[in-house]
Amino acid sequence: MSPERTTGEVLDPVLEPFLNAPLESAAEHDALRVLIEQVTPVIEGVVRGRVGAAIAAIEREELFSEAALQLIRKLQEIKSERPRHPITNLSGYAAVTTFNVLHAHFRRVNPERQRLRNRIRHVVRKSSRFALWQSSSGQFVCGRASWANNASGECSEADLDRIPALVPPVSVTWNDAIGRAQIVDALDHVFDHARKPVEIERLVEKIAELFQLSVSPAATPASERIDETASVESSLVYRSALHEVWREIDLLPPRQRVALLLGLRDEHGSAIASLILVLRIAAFDELAAAMELSPENLAAIWDQLPLPDVAIAERLELTRQQVINLRKSARERLGRRLQFLRDGNPLLDRASS
């Protein structure tokens, strides 16, 4: 397969082993694993740089997993069809994907930021001075109307960091009504210094900074903080236990293994599959193989996990009761092999219904 697609842009050469490997083959899985391992430092660096200690370690792991999953979906899309915007630099694309995941996270935890974003977009749409368009990298950017579809490149993080504060300074709160004139002045200030279009989420963050608005979640009050020493110790024990469980699950008969993994919940009702990925017990492609799925097919149902027994039965061409029996047999076998699972350990007690 040629790395060059219909747009004339050349795909990053590191993608070739994955793109050229036969579908759902061991070679494809190995190539995908290598790609994810290659960009892991990039993803972790963006997460660490953006959120730092503002959120819990497990939440940072979840953000990492979401970024990796989105990247896997994009790679599968490139392999199955001709994308409008191919990946010309895998590390750069991984960084942008991670930024987008973090921006989405902050929008969820900080709805005021989303209102500011909507306000900025409204001002841009109503003004002849500014424009919003999709760049060659596939990202939505904002800039001077005269730059639309002509500007080469986008403003980097380093360029944004060098933009000075507003003079005179503007200090508002999220509860204040931020007017159109204030946003126009801030946009002019950014573009006067950046001289390039800015990705829309980064622009929102920069304007919030210029208005001295916090764009990160509020710190947890000291009275509500968890004892981090105890938390880390518990996490290590839990992770060690999951490692043992995963090794034994891999030895189960295929149908028992699939019935268990597709329908298994933890004590909070979350899919055990998510924990296996988040805690790096197994790579995404290894998890897919254990479920007798391709990485693409697992990505397609990821948000639905854990599956109800009826859905698992349909996939295995069995009855619901047969699925329940398979999972019961799997639990009993694991209980015989792993001492700590014999007394009702929540790792294996909850299943989909």
N, C-alpha and C positions, 0 to 999 in steps of 0.2 A: 504494500500500500504506500503510495507516495505521500510524503508529509505535506504536500501542497494541495490546497483545496480550491473551490470555485472562486473564493474571494481574491485569490492571488497571494494571500498571506501564507507564510510558511510556518507550519506547526513546529513547536519545540522538538528537536531531534530526540530528546530523552523519552518522548512518547512512543517512538517507533516500535520498540519491543512489545509494548502492550497492544498497540494498534495492529501489529502484524501477527500476533499470536492467534491461534484458532479460538473461536468462541467457546467459553466455559471449559477451556483446557487448563491443565496444570500450569502450562507456560503463561497463560493469561493471568491466572491467579498470582503466580510468582512475580510477574511484571508489575501488576497492580500494587502488590505489597511493597516492592522496591520503590515505586513512585511515591506512595504515601510515606514511607520511611524517609525519603529524600526531602519532602516538604514539611515533615514533622517539626524540625527546628524553626522553620518559618512561621508555622501556625502558632506554636508555643510562644515564640518571640512576640508576635503581635498581641496575643492574649495577655501575656505578662506585661507588655508595655502599656496596654490600654487600660487594663483593670487593676493590675498590681495586686495589692492586698485589700482592695475595696470589696471583694466578694470571697466567699468560702472556697477552699481548695476543690471541693467536689463540684462546685458550680463552674469553676474554671475548667475542670475536666469535661464537664458537659458541653461547654462552649467549644472546646477542642474537638470533641466528638461530632458535634453538629457541623463544624466547618469541614472536617474530614469527610463526613457523609455527603455533604453538598458537592465536594470535589469529586468524590467517587461517582456520583450521579452524572456530573458533567463529563467525566472521562468516558463513562458508558454511552452517553449521548453522542460524543464525538465518534465513538467507534461504530455506532449503529446508523448514524446519519450525518449529513454534511451541515455543520453548524454555520450560522451566519457570521459568527465571530469566533474563529478557532483560537486555541490556546497557543500563543506564540512564545510565551515564557511561563513555564509551569510555576516557578517560585513566585513570580509576580502575581499570577492568577490566584495562587493559594493565599497570598497576602490580602488581595482584594476580597476574596471570598470570606476570609476571616474577619476583615473589617466589616463586611456586610452583616455577618452573623452577630458581631458585637453591637453594631448599630441597632439591629432588630431587638437584641436583648435589652439595650438601654431604652428603646421605645416602649417595651413592655413594662419595665420597672419605673419608667419616668414618663408618664403620659403627657406631661407639660412639654417635654421636648418634641413630642409628635405634633402638638398644637403649634409650636414655633415653626416646625418644618412645614406644616400646612400653610401657615401664614406667609412664610418666605415664598413658597411656590405660588401662592395667590398673587403676591406682589409682582413676582417675575412674569406671570402670565398677563397681568394687566399693564405691564410697562413695555414700551417700545425700546427701552434702553438695554434690557436684559433678555436672555433667552435660555431655554432648557432643552437639551437634545441628547441623543445617545451617541457616545463617542465610539471610536473604532475598536475600543476594548470591550464594548458592550455595556459600559456603565453610563448612567444618566449624570450629565454634568451641567453646570450652570456657568454663564459668563456674559460678556458683552454681546449684544445681538449681532454686532458686526463680526464676531468670532465664529458664529454658529456654522458648524460643518467645515470650517476652514482652518481653525486653530490646530496646530500640531502639538500633541502631548497634553498632559494635564498637570496641574500644580501638585508638586510633591509635598509630603509631610514636612520636610525640612523647610521648603519655601513658606508653607503656612505658619510654621513656628516662628519664622523671621518677621512676620507681619506685626507692626507695633500696635500698641493700644490706641483706642480712639482718643482724640484730643478735641474738645474737653472729654474726659471720661464719661461713660454712660453706665449708671448702676441702677438696674431694675430687679424686681423679683418675678418669679414665675406667675405670681398672682396679678401683676400689673398688666394693663392693656398696652401692649407694645405696638406703637403706631406705624403706619406705612412709611412716614418720613424717616423714622428711626431706622427701619429696615433698609430703605433705599440708601441712606447715608452709609450704613454698614456694608452693603454690597459694593458701593463705589469704593470704599476704603479697601476692601479685600481685593477687588480687581485692579485697582490702581497699583497695588504693591505686588500682587501675584503675577499680573500680566498674562495669565493663562486661565482657562476654564478650571473649575473646581468640582470634584465629585460631590453630588448633592448632600450626602450624609456628612462628609467632611466639612462642607460649607455650613451646615446647620450647627455643627460642633464649634466651628470657628466663630460664628456670629454669637452663639451662646457665650463663648469665652469673652468676646468683645463687650457683651452686655453684662459681664461678670455674673453669669448664671451658671450654677453647677450642672454638669452634664453626666455626673456619675451618681450612682445610688447613694443615699445618705448612709453614713457610717452607723453600724449597730451600736446602740447605747451600751456603755460599759456594764450596766446592770443586766443586760440581756445577752452578753457575750458568752459563748460556750468555752469551757475549759479546753484550750487547744491541745494541751498535753494529753488529756484523757481522750479527746477526739481523735488525735493522731494514732494513739495506741489502739483504740477500737478499730480504726480504719485499717491498720496494718494486720490485726488479727482477722478481720473480715476478709481482707484481700488474700491473705494466706489460705483461709478456708476455701474461698472461691477457686483458688489455684488447684487445690486438691479435688474439689468437686468437678472442675472442668476436665481434669485428667481422667477421672472415672467416667464422666459423661461421654467422653470421646471413645470409650471402650464398650459402650452400650450397643446392643443390636440397633441397626439403623432406624427402624420404625419407633422403637422405644425412645431413642435419642431425639427424633424429630417431634414426637408427641410431647415430650418433656420440654424441649427448648421453645417451641412455638407457643405453648400455653402457660408457661411458668411465670408466676408473680412472686415478688418479695412481700414482706409484711405490710408494705405501704401500697400494694396493688400495682407497683411498677414492674415492667418486664425485666426478668433476670438477664435477658440478652443485652439490655442497655448497660447493666452493671458490668457485664463481662467485657464490653467494649470500652466503657468509660474508665474502668480500672486497669485497662490494658492486659486483661487476662488472656485475651486472644485478639488477633487482628480481625478486621471486618471480613476479609475473604475466608479466613479460617472458620469464623462463625457461620458464614453462609454455607460453606462446605459441610459443616456438622449438621446443618438443617436440610441438607440435600438440595440446596438452592444455589443459583449463580449469584454473585454479588449484586448484579443488576436487579434480579428478582427479589432479593432480600431488601434492597433499597426501596423497591416499589411498595413493600408491605410494612416497612419499618415503623411508620407512624401508627399502624394498626395493632402492633404487638402490645400485650399478649393476645393471641387469637382465641376466640371462643372455641369450645370443643366441636361445635357443628362445622365451623370453617376448617378446622384441622382434619376432621373426618372426611370432608369433601376433598381436600388435597390428597389424602392418603387412600381415598376410595374405600373407606371403612364406615362403620356405624359410629355414632357418638359413644355408645357404651364400649366399643372396642378401643376407642381412643383413651377413655378413662381407664380401662384395664391395662393398656400399654403403659400409661404414665404411672399407674400404681405399681406395676412390675418393675419399672425403672427405679422408682423410689425405694422399693424393697431391696433391690440389688445394691443401690448406693448405700443404703442403711447398713447392709451386711458388710460392706467394704470400708465404710467410714464411720468410726466410732462416734464422732461428734454429731452425726445426723440421726442417731437412734432415739434421741429424747425430744423429738418434735422441734428440731431446728427450723426456724422460719425460712431458711434458704430454700427448702423443698416442700414446705407445708402448704403453700398457697398455689392454686392453679386456676386457670380460667374455667368458667362454667358455661 
